[in-house]
Amino acid sequence: MTKALKKGTILPPEDLGELLDLSKFLEQHEHPAALLGPDGEQIPLPMEVYEVLKSVVAAMGRRRGVTIAPVDQLLTTQDAADLLGVSRPTVIKLIDQGKLKCDTPSGSRHRRLRLAEVLDYQKRRKSERDEALTQLVRDAEEDNLYDLSHETLAAAVKEARKARAGRGGTNG
C-alpha cells in the first residue's frame, strides 16, 4: 500500500512487484492508452496524461516518492530548499543574490517562490554543472591528466587548492 509522506507526496509501495509489472506493461505499449472503469467503461487517456503515468511509475519503481503540483503553485522557502536539495538558508541567499525570484504576500514577511521559478533555476544549475563537467573533461584530456598516476594527480589537486585558497575565495 502506498502512503503519503506529506501533503501531496506519495511514497512507492513496499512490495514493488505490481509496480514493476505495470512498468513493463507501459514500456511495451505506447499510445493510445485507455482507462478502464470497474463497470467496463473505457475512456482514452490523453498522451500527456499517459506520459505523466509513465513518469510516476518509473520514479516509484526507483523507490522515490512522487509529488504532482501545478507549476503556478507557491512554495515556502523550505519547500524550495527540499526540492533543490539545499538548506533553507541557501535558498534565502539565492533570493538575496537575485538568482531566485520570490513573492512576499501583502501583510506577511514570509517569502513564497513559484514552483516554475524553482524548476527553472534547477534546470539552469544542471546545465551549468553539465557545462563545467564537460570543460573539466576537456581540460583533463588536453593536459593528459588521464595518463597521470594517482599520486601525481593528488599532488596537483593539493597544489591547485593551495593556489585557490591563496586567492581568498571559493566559487560555490
Helices and strands as residue ranges (DSSP letters): E 9-10, H 17-28, E 34-36, E 42-44, H 47-61, E 66-67, E 74-76, H 77-84, H 88-96, E 112-114, H 115-142, G 145-147, H 150-166
